[in-house]
Amino acid sequence: MVKIIGAGLAGSEAACYLADRGIDVELYDIKPKSFTPAHSDKNFCELVCSNSLKGKDAYSNACGLLKEEMRILGSVTMEAAEHTSIPAGGALAVEREQFAKYVTDKIKSNPRIKVICGEVEKIPEGYCIIATGPLTTQSLSEDISNICGGQLHFYDASAPVVSRDSLDFEHCFFGDRYGKGGDDYVNCPLNKEEYENFVNALISAEKAVLHDFDKREIFEGCMPVEVMAARGFESLRFANLKPVGLKDKDDNRFYAVLQLRKENADGTAYNLVGCQTNLKWGEQKRVFSIIPALKNAEYLRYGVMHRNTFIEAPKCLNADFSLKTNPKVFFAGQITGVEGYVESAASGILAAMHLLKKLNGESSVIPDNTTVMGALSAHISGANENYQPMNANFGILKPLEKTIRDKKERYRALAERAIQNIKKYKSQL
């Protein structure tokens, strides 16, 4: 019997992987009796910050490559995403509620998985995987802290979601960059004056949580839009409001453009891409209404910010995600310092694979860093005095033996090598 604490992306992956290979699992989660400050769906595997699992193309996007590695190894996250995906151009976006329901149904229908609702206050005896995520409950967090010698934290945020019917389509248009993606995105253009008014309002708006954020405490991949705006007046025009590659049917180009992405398959709700925020709810409505297309927007959900916790993994974890002081205890998910939905799910597969090896009396086999899964394993276990969360990216992969200057060709070569090697790795399992 293996105990898995936490039924998020990592815990769900681990539970399904082990159960599908004949191992009995007890899966613990506080849902649906109680919720963390960031969760609201009664189902497991809830996506909090965004409904996007990032890029789909394995040959030009490192997260896309990681998805392909996970498919090869048998991922319930990728299976669920395939069944609940919605159009989003080059990104893999899903209908959140259906995605969570798909994984939950998969778990509850598996006879080898026993779901137990309740809080776990201490690391259990025997083989277990701790996948409680960045919002681990207080008692368990303290126990982990005692064993791991303290914890680190950063702040994470989510973006608002608005109703499609409330958008002003006289001031926005459908389409993705360079004519890709059809009507997957709604584009909300701003002229120079509107952009300046928007940035000034962002910078001066009242925040929900008063905190002297500094660069080390905010994960760059989910930075609040108001913090980014404060870094430089033009910063948003080179980030989530960049107008590059966007023009309307009359071939007009714009000073800045905010994109909205479908939140559900019916296209009745859209989220504000890259607009994670810590502003008070009333301030969000006031500030975003400066954008002409959002003047009368109805907010189905406001953006929120919450504290994420992760352990200093290189000091306490092995490359197989097990504790150095107790090889029967494994960690997985964002608590290890991998950052992102897909990365968290991938770590759940890795922890489960390595635990299964130990149950069978075999030594762990670590994927090498020519693969994204191997590079993330190296990240959580390699020497690092200033350990910080890491997303999948081509920069963490082992360099190619020959130099390829063209970026597209280099990424393709890295991806082809990774896919070939993850298939070899699977055969070793």
C-alpha positions in Angstrom: 0.0 0.0 0.0 1.3 3.4 -1.0 -0.1 6.6 0.5 -0.3 9.7 -1.6 -1.0 13.0 0.1 -2.7 15.5 -2.2 -4.8 15.0 -5.3 -3.6 17.8 -7.5 -1.9 17.3 -10.8 1.2 15.5 -9.3 -0.7 13.4 -6.8 -3.3 12.3 -9.4 -0.6 11.3 -11.9 1.2 9.3 -9.2 -2.0 7.6 -8.0 -3.0 6.6 -11.5 0.5 5.5 -12.6 0.9 3.1 -9.6 -2.7 1.8 -9.6 -2.5 1.0 -13.3 0.6 -1.1 -12.5 -1.1 -3.2 -9.8 -0.2 -1.1 -6.7 -2.9 -0.3 -4.1 -3.0 3.4 -3.3 -4.6 5.5 -0.6 -5.1 9.0 -1.9 -5.7 11.6 0.7 -7.1 15.1 0.1 -9.0 17.7 2.1 -11.6 18.0 -0.7 -14.5 18.2 -0.8 -15.0 18.9 2.9 -12.6 21.9 2.9 -10.5 23.9 0.5 -7.3 25.9 0.4 -7.7 29.7 -0.2 -7.0 29.2 -4.0 -9.3 26.2 -4.6 -13.1 26.0 -5.2 -13.8 23.0 -7.4 -14.9 19.9 -5.5 -13.0 17.7 -8.0 -9.4 16.8 -7.9 -6.7 18.1 -10.3 -8.1 21.6 -10.2 -6.4 24.2 -12.4 -6.2 27.5 -10.4 -4.2 30.2 -12.2 -5.0 29.5 -15.9 -6.7 27.0 -18.1 -3.7 26.9 -20.4 -1.1 24.1 -20.3 1.1 26.2 -22.6 2.5 25.4 -26.0 1.5 22.3 -28.0 4.4 22.0 -30.5 7.1 19.7 -29.1 9.6 20.9 -31.7 9.5 24.6 -30.9 8.3 24.8 -27.2 10.0 23.0 -24.3 6.7 22.6 -22.5 5.2 21.1 -25.6 8.2 18.7 -25.6 7.6 17.8 -22.0 3.9 17.0 -22.8 5.1 14.6 -25.5 7.5 12.9 -23.1 4.6 12.5 -20.7 2.4 11.0 -23.3 5.1 8.4 -24.1 5.3 7.4 -20.4 1.5 7.3 -20.0 0.1 10.5 -18.5 -3.5 10.9 -17.2 -3.1 14.7 -17.4 -2.3 14.5 -21.1 -5.2 12.1 -21.6 -7.6 14.4 -19.8 -6.3 17.4 -21.7 -7.0 15.6 -25.0 -10.6 14.9 -24.0 -11.3 18.4 -22.7 -9.2 20.7 -24.9 -10.7 23.9 -26.3 -9.3 26.0 -29.2 -6.4 28.2 -28.2 -4.1 28.7 -31.2 -0.7 27.3 -30.4 -1.5 26.6 -26.8 -3.1 23.6 -25.2 -6.0 25.0 -23.2 -8.7 23.0 -21.5 -12.2 23.5 -20.0 -11.2 23.6 -16.4 -14.2 21.9 -14.7 -14.4 19.2 -17.3 -10.7 18.5 -17.1 -10.8 18.2 -13.3 -13.9 16.0 -13.5 -12.3 13.7 -16.1 -9.3 13.0 -13.8 -11.5 12.7 -10.7 -13.7 10.1 -12.5 -10.7 8.2 -13.6 -9.4 8.1 -10.0 -12.7 7.1 -8.4 -13.4 4.4 -10.9 -10.0 2.7 -10.3 -10.5 -0.2 -7.8 -6.9 0.1 -6.6 -7.3 3.7 -5.5 -9.0 4.4 -2.2 -9.9 8.1 -1.8 -9.8 9.4 1.8 -11.1 12.8 2.5 -9.3 14.5 5.4 -6.2 16.4 6.5 -2.9 14.6 7.0 -0.9 16.4 9.7 2.3 14.4 9.6 4.3 12.6 6.9 3.0 9.0 7.1 5.1 5.9 7.9 6.1 3.6 5.0 6.1 4.4 1.3 4.4 7.6 0.5 4.4 10.5 -1.9 3.8 14.1 -0.6 2.2 16.0 -3.4 0.3 18.7 -1.4 1.3 21.5 -3.7 2.2 25.1 -2.8 -0.7 25.5 -0.3 0.1 22.7 2.0 -1.9 22.8 5.2 -0.3 24.3 8.3 0.3 21.2 10.4 1.8 19.1 7.6 3.8 22.1 6.4 5.4 22.4 9.8 6.3 18.7 9.9 7.8 19.0 6.4 9.7 22.1 7.5 11.2 20.2 10.5 12.4 17.4 8.3 13.6 19.5 5.4 15.2 22.2 7.4 12.9 25.1 6.6 10.9 26.1 3.5 11.0 28.8 0.9 8.1 30.7 -0.6 7.0 32.9 -3.5 3.8 34.5 -4.6 1.6 33.3 -7.4 -1.5 34.9 -9.0 -4.3 34.2 -11.4 -6.1 36.4 -14.0 -9.7 37.6 -14.2 -12.3 35.9 -16.3 -15.0 37.9 -18.1 -18.2 37.0 -19.9 -18.1 37.0 -23.7 -21.5 38.7 -24.0 -20.2 41.7 -22.0 -17.4 42.5 -24.4 -17.7 45.5 -26.7 -17.0 44.0 -30.1 -16.8 47.4 -31.7 -13.4 47.7 -30.0 -12.0 44.2 -30.4 -11.6 41.4 -33.0 -10.9 37.7 -33.3 -7.6 36.2 -34.4 -4.2 35.1 -33.2 -0.8 36.4 -34.1 0.3 36.3 -37.8 -3.2 35.0 -38.8 -2.9 31.8 -36.8 -5.6 30.3 -34.6 -8.8 31.6 -36.3 -11.1 32.9 -33.6 -9.4 31.3 -30.6 -8.5 34.7 -29.2 -10.2 38.0 -28.8 -7.9 41.0 -29.3 -8.5 44.2 -27.4 -6.4 47.0 -28.9 -5.3 50.2 -27.2 -3.9 53.4 -28.7 -1.0 55.2 -27.0 -3.2 57.4 -24.7 -5.3 54.4 -23.6 -2.2 52.4 -22.9 -0.7 55.2 -20.8 -3.9 55.6 -18.9 -4.1 51.9 -18.3 -0.5 51.6 -17.0 -0.8 54.6 -14.7 -4.0 53.1 -13.3 -2.3 49.7 -12.7 0.6 51.2 -10.9 -1.5 53.4 -8.6 -4.3 50.9 -7.9 -4.9 49.5 -4.4 -3.7 46.0 -3.9 -5.6 43.3 -2.0 -2.5 42.1 -0.1 -0.2 44.8 1.0 3.3 43.5 0.8 6.7 44.9 -0.2 7.2 42.4 -3.0 10.7 42.1 -4.4 12.1 40.3 -7.3 13.0 37.1 -5.4 9.4 36.6 -4.0 7.4 36.7 -7.2 7.7 33.8 -9.7 8.5 35.5 -13.1 6.1 33.2 -15.0 3.0 34.3 -13.0 4.0 37.9 -12.2 1.1 40.2 -11.3 0.5 42.6 -14.2 0.8 45.6 -11.9 4.2 44.6 -10.7 5.4 44.1 -14.3 4.0 47.6 -15.2 5.9 49.1 -12.3 9.2 47.8 -13.7 9.0 50.1 -16.7 6.4 52.1 -18.6 6.9 50.1 -21.8 7.3 46.7 -20.2 3.8 45.5 -20.9 4.1 46.3 -24.6 7.0 43.8 -24.7 5.1 41.2 -22.7 1.4 40.3 -22.5 0.2 43.5 -24.3 2.7 43.2 -27.2 1.0 44.1 -30.5 3.4 42.2 -32.7 1.8 40.1 -35.4 -1.8 41.4 -34.6 -3.9 43.4 -37.0 -7.7 43.6 -37.7 -9.6 42.8 -40.9 -8.8 46.4 -42.1 -5.1 45.7 -41.7 -4.8 48.2 -38.8 -1.9 47.8 -36.4 -2.0 48.9 -32.8 0.1 50.4 -30.0 -0.8 47.7 -27.6 -3.1 44.7 -27.5 -4.6 42.6 -24.7 -5.6 39.1 -25.7 -8.5 37.2 -24.2 -8.4 33.4 -24.4 -11.4 31.0 -24.2 -12.1 29.7 -20.8 -14.6 27.0 -21.9 -15.5 25.1 -25.0 -18.7 27.1 -25.6 -16.6 30.3 -25.7 -19.0 32.1 -23.2 -16.1 33.0 -20.9 -12.7 34.5 -21.6 -9.6 35.0 -19.4 -7.3 38.0 -19.6 -4.1 36.5 -20.9 -1.1 37.4 -18.8 -3.2 39.6 -16.4 -2.6 37.8 -13.2 -3.2 40.4 -10.5 -3.2 41.2 -6.8 -5.5 44.2 -7.1 -8.6 44.5 -5.0 -11.7 43.3 -6.9 -13.2 46.7 -7.3 -9.9 48.1 -8.5 -9.7 45.3 -11.1 -13.0 46.3 -12.6 -12.1 50.0 -12.6 -8.6 49.5 -14.1 -9.4 47.0 -16.8 -12.4 49.0 -17.9 -10.0 51.5 -19.3 -9.4 49.1 -22.1 -12.2 50.0 -24.5 -13.4 46.4 -25.2 -13.7 45.8 -21.5 -15.6 49.0 -20.6 -18.7 47.1 -19.5 -17.2 43.7 -18.9 -18.9 41.3 -16.5 -16.4 39.5 -14.3 -17.2 35.9 -13.8 -14.1 35.5 -11.6 -11.6 38.1 -10.3 -7.9 37.5 -10.2 -6.4 36.5 -6.8 -2.9 36.1 -5.4 -1.7 33.5 -2.9 1.5 32.3 -1.3 3.2 29.3 -2.7 5.5 27.1 -0.6 8.3 24.9 -1.8 11.2 23.0 -0.1 14.8 23.6 -0.8 14.9 20.4 -2.8 18.7 20.1 -3.6 19.4 20.0 0.1 16.9 17.3 1.0 15.8 15.4 -2.2 17.5 12.8 -4.4 17.2 12.9 -8.2 14.4 10.2 -7.8 12.4 12.7 -5.7 12.9 10.7 -2.5 14.1 12.2 0.8 17.8 11.8 1.5 17.0 11.1 5.1 14.1 8.6 4.3 14.2 6.9 0.9 10.6 5.6 1.4 9.2 9.2 1.4 8.9 10.9 -2.0 7.9 14.5 -2.9 6.2 15.6 -6.2 4.6 18.7 -7.6 5.2 22.4 -7.0 6.4 21.8 -3.5 9.6 20.4 -5.0 10.3 23.6 -6.9 9.1 22.6 -10.4 6.8 25.3 -11.5 3.8 25.0 -13.8 0.9 22.6 -14.4 2.7 20.3 -16.8 5.9 20.3 -14.8 4.1 19.4 -11.6 2.2 16.5 -13.3 5.5 15.3 -14.8 7.1 15.1 -11.4 4.2 13.0 -10.2 4.9 10.5 -12.9 8.6 10.5 -12.0 8.1 10.0 -8.3 5.7 7.2 -8.9 8.0 5.4 -11.4 10.9 5.6 -8.9 8.8 4.5 -6.0 7.6 1.5 -8.0 11.2 0.5 -8.7 11.9 0.5 -5.0 8.8 -1.6 -4.3 10.1 -4.1 -6.8 13.6 -4.2 -5.1 15.2 -2.4 -8.0 17.4 0.7 -8.3 15.9 3.9 -9.6 16.8 4.8 -13.2 16.9 8.6 -13.7 16.2 10.0 -17.2 19.2 11.9 -18.4 19.2 15.6 -19.0 18.8 15.3 -22.8 15.1 15.0 -21.8 13.0 17.7 -20.1 11.9 15.2 -17.4 15.6 14.4 -16.8 16.6 18.0 -16.7 13.8 18.8 -14.1 15.1 15.8 -12.1 18.6 17.4 -12.2 17.1 20.8 -11.2 15.5 19.5 -8.0 18.6 17.6 -6.9 21.6 19.5 -8.3 23.8 21.8 -6.2 22.1 25.3 -6.2 22.8 27.9 -3.5 20.0 30.1 -4.7 17.3 27.5 -5.5 14.2 28.9 -7.3 11.2 27.3 -9.1 11.9 26.2 -12.6 9.7 25.9 -15.7 10.4 23.6 -18.6 12.7 25.3 -21.1 15.3 24.3 -23.7 18.0 26.0 -21.7 18.1 23.3 -19.0 18.7 20.5 -21.5 22.1 19.1 -22.2 23.6 21.0 -25.2 23.8 19.3 -28.5 27.1 17.9 -29.5 27.3 20.1 -32.6 26.5 23.8 -32.6 23.3 24.9 -34.4 22.9 28.6 -34.7 19.4 28.8 -36.1 17.1 28.7 -33.1 14.3 26.8 -34.8 16.6 24.1 -36.1 18.3 23.9 -32.7 15.1 23.4 -30.8 13.9 20.8 -33.3 17.2 18.9 -32.9 16.9 19.0 -29.1 13.3 17.8 -29.3 14.1 14.9 -31.6 16.9 13.8 -29.4 14.7 14.1 -26.3 11.8 12.0 -27.8 14.2 9.3 -29.0 15.8 9.1 -25.5 12.6 9.1 -23.5 11.5 6.2 -25.6 14.7 4.4 -24.7 14.1 5.3 -21.1 10.6 3.8 -21.2 12.1 0.5 -22.4 14.3 0.4 -19.4 11.3 0.6 -17.1 
